[in-house]
């Protein structure tokens, strides 16, 4: 095996290690982003439900007023 082959192999291994670190960092960032979006979605679902409840209450009051008039 020529002398330059082990050096080339070592360089490729170093590149792979660097790529793995980069991909791990990107994966971590994407997981955090997904969790953030999930929390935002949950908050929006809760807000939507609260608005639906308020609208239902207002409609029920309007119907009651209509019946009593």
PyMOL commands that set and color helices and strands:
alter all, ss='L'
color gray80, all
select helices_A, chain A and resi 3-68
alter helices_A, ss='H'
color red, helices_A
deselect
rebuild
show_as cartoon
